[in-house]
Amino acid sequence: MNVPAPTDHDLPPLNATPPGLYRHYKGGWYEVIDTVRCSETLQGLTLYRALYGGFGLWVRPSAMFSETGVFEGREQRRFVPHDPARVPLTDLATAHALVAHLTGRAWRERGLKLDEALRRPPPEPTTCCGRGCNGCVWEGFYEALHHWRVDALALLEG
């Protein structure tokens, strides 16, 4: 007996999570790659990768990814979307996440290796004394990274 294959209009709504840069309420940075469907349950799942450590791929039910709940004693979103053009560059974890996100996005969307199509992101400073000087090498690093980000986004959108 032939059973017709389901069509898209036979499937439950996917409730897609928009691709992009997200921060978990605990502080980790993640990149949503796509929304996929479980072949067994047809449930929508958000496919994302960590932008730290081993950069592993993960899935989570889309409804859970985008939920608001009481986490760490206050009501907040589990994952908050961030515009890569406006993320404040004030710490190394954010800098690493931004570079990883834009590099991955360039490859997925345009087949580009940013360090070949543009240039490498600025290197992290190695000479900081840790005293918070005016004109600290870290200030220069974050300023240079900001300019790299502007150029990378222009390349992605052009």
Helices and strands as residue ranges (DSSP letters): G 8-10, E 20-24, E 29-37, E 44-50, E 57-61, H 62-65, E 68-71, E 74-77, E 79-82, H 92-110, H 114-117, H 137-157
